[in-house]
Amino acid sequence: MGYMTEEEADALDEEITRNAPKVDFNKPDIFIQQREFLNLLKPTAADYIITRALATHKTPIQVIGELVDQQIAAIA
């Protein structure tokens, strides 16, 4: 992969500046959605998932996926 020229970098900067992403604060982001999902679990289960997510630098959904994969592997 090649490097950008100054002209390409300036054009990209201008494009991003003119077309900044729009953020809708009325829609919950993925982390709020995950937290709402975790609120449906037992408090001890939610605490475990959050603690493991923080320790491994993963999202709660990734931790849950790993737990499910482990359970499936144990059955097979």
C-alpha positions in Angstrom: 0.0 0.0 0.0 1.4 3.4 -1.0 1.5 6.6 0.9 -0.7 9.6 0.2 0.6 12.6 -1.4 0.1 16.0 0.2 -2.6 16.8 -2.3 -4.5 13.5 -1.6 -4.2 14.1 2.2 -5.6 17.7 1.8 -8.4 16.4 -0.4 -9.3 13.7 2.1 -9.2 16.2 4.9 -11.5 18.6 3.0 -13.9 15.8 2.2 -14.2 14.6 5.8 -14.5 18.2 7.0 -17.4 18.9 4.6 -19.1 15.6 5.2 -18.8 15.1 9.0 -20.8 12.1 10.3 -24.2 12.9 11.8 -24.8 11.7 15.3 -28.4 11.1 16.4 -28.3 11.3 20.2 -31.9 10.0 20.3 -30.8 6.5 19.2 -29.0 4.4 21.8 -25.5 3.3 20.8 -24.3 -0.3 20.9 -22.9 0.0 24.5 -26.3 1.3 25.8 -28.0 -1.5 24.0 -25.7 -4.0 25.5 -26.1 -2.6 29.0 -29.9 -2.8 28.6 -29.5 -6.4 27.6 -27.3 -7.1 30.6 -30.0 -5.6 32.9 -32.2 -8.6 31.9 -29.7 -11.0 33.4 -29.1 -11.9 37.0 -26.9 -9.2 38.7 -24.1 -11.7 39.3 -24.1 -12.8 35.7 -24.1 -9.2 34.4 -21.2 -8.4 36.9 -19.2 -11.4 35.7 -19.6 -10.5 32.0 -18.7 -6.8 32.6 -15.7 -7.7 34.7 -14.5 -10.2 32.2 -15.1 -7.7 29.3 -13.1 -5.0 31.1 -10.2 -7.4 31.9 -10.0 -8.8 28.3 -10.7 -5.4 26.6 -13.7 -7.0 24.8 -17.3 -6.0 24.5 -19.9 -7.8 26.7 -21.4 -9.4 23.6 -17.9 -10.8 22.6 -17.6 -12.3 26.1 -21.0 -13.9 25.9 -20.1 -15.3 22.5 -17.0 -16.9 23.9 -18.9 -18.4 26.8 -21.4 -19.9 24.3 -18.6 -21.3 22.1 -17.1 -22.9 25.2 -20.3 -24.6 26.1 -20.9 -25.8 22.6 -17.3 -27.2 22.5 -17.9 -29.0 25.8 -21.0 -30.8 24.4 -19.3 -31.8 21.1 
